Amino acid sequence: MKKVICSLLLITLLATAGSVLAQRAPYWVKGEVVSIDQGPENSSVGIKLSNGEIYRAAANNELLKGIQVGNSISVEIIRGWAEVVEKTDAGADAGAQEKSKPTRGPQWIVGEVVSIDQGPENSTVGIKMYNGEIFTVAGKNDKFQNVKVGDRITVKTLKGWAKSVTRN
């Protein structure tokens, strides 16, 4: 009985640690603003995602200037906080929005490889992150030399380009 309890406790701790580590990787959330709960310095913004779920993000009030309920926005989340908030055109091409995202330095993307488009010199790799979103990163073919669809990888990116790739 003690072994069963210890095993369950260990599994719970590992799952929690994995979730916490995954939340440290920056990711983007896109949707329509459905609520803004403003506090003295920080606020909470409710974003309706394409699947109908409401995602709540904490943000500094300065980031939400000019943002109103009904706006379409794209938000970069780092460690559970909104770091970049930008208005988007709800009817605009998603690929164009993706290319217009501001970059703030290196990002670490952790997830499962779902696609590889290899060109003569460079490859484009789709990585499914823990939240279900697909992050696309480009890089020299040698960076993705031993990577295949289904692999779990961690990619350090800068301005959308892979700087390092580690198989997990």
N, C-alpha and C positions, 0 to 999 in steps of 0.2 A: 504494500500500500504506500509506503514511504517513497519507493521508486517511482510510482505512478504520479504522486503529488509533485515530487521533485522534477520529473520529466515535464509535467504540465506547466510548472512554474518557469522552467528553462525555456520552453517553447514560447510562452507569453512574453518573457523578457526579450528573446531574440526578435519576435515579431514587432514589439514596441521599439526596439533599437533600430530595426530596419525602417520602420515608418518614420522615426525621427530623422534618420540620416537622409531618407528620400526627400523629406520636407526641406532640407537645406539646399537642394539643387534648385536653381532658379527656373521658373517656368512662366508661361503666359496664359492668362485667362481672358477670353473675349466674350462679350455679351452686352445686354441692355441693362442700364441702371434702373433698378426697381425701388431702391430706397437708399437714403443717406441719413445715418444717425450721427449728428454732429456733436462732438464734445468740445471742451475748451481748447485743446491742442491737437487731438487726434479724432478721427471719425471712423465709422464702419460703413462700408458701401456694400449693398446687396446687388449682385449681378446675376441676371437670368441667363444661363448658359443655353447653347443650342439644343441640348437635350431636355430643357425645361427645368432643370434643377437650379436652385438659388445658391450661389457661392457668395460667402461673406468674406470681405477682406478689410483688414485694418490699414488705415492710411493717415499720414500727416495731413492736416487741413490744407496746407500749402499745395499739395498735389491735387487736391480736389477743386481748386479754384476754377470756376467756369464749367464745372461738371454738374449736370442736373438730371433728375429722374427723367427717363425716356431716351437719354443719350446712349449711343453705342460707343463702348470703350474697349480698349485693350490694356491690360494691366500686367506688369511684370511683378511676380511674387518671389521674394527672397526671404527665407526663414519665416514664412507666414505673414510678412508685411508687404504691402504695395510699395514698390520702389520707383516705378514709372507708371504714370497713368496718361493715356493719350486718347483723344476722341478719334473714332473711326467712322467712316461712312458705311452704314449698314448695307448698302447696295454695292459697295466696292468689291472688286475682286480680292479674295482672301490672300492670294499670292502677292498682290501688290501691297497689301497691308503688312504681310510678313516681311517684305523687303524694306519697308519704311520704319521698322522698329528701331528705336535708338539702341545703341550698344553702350554698355557701361564698364567694359573691361572683361576679363575672362569669366566664363561660365563653365560649370561642370554639369554635364548632362548624363544621367544614369538611366539605363533602360534596356529594352530588348530590341535587337535589330529586326525591323520588319521589311526593309527593302534596301537594295543596293543597286545603284545605277552607275556602272563603271564606264568611264570614258577612256580615251587614249592616255591621258595624263592624270586626270582628276576623277574622283568618285563623289556621288551624292548618296548619303546614307540616311534612311528614315529610322528614328529611334522612338519606340513607344515608351513613354514615361509612366511612372506609377499612377498618375491621374488619368491615364488613357489618351492623353494628347500625343500627337506625333511631332517630334522635333526633327527638322531636316538640317543636316550639317554637310558641308563640302570639305574635301581635303585631297591632298596628293594620294595617288593610289597606294604608295608604300605605307601610308598611315593605316590603311585598312587591309593590308596584305593578308592577314590570317583571320579576318573577320568574315562570318557568314550569317545568313538569315537565321534567327533563333538564338544567336549568341547574346549574352548579357554583357554590356560594355559600359565604361565610363569614358566620356570624351571631354577634354578640356577644349573649349572653343573660344575664339576671339573674333568678333565681327562675322560670325557664321562659319568660320574656317576651323577645322580641327588642328589643334596644336599638339595634342597627344591623345592616344587611344589605348585603353587598358581593358583587356578581357577580364571579366569577373568570374 
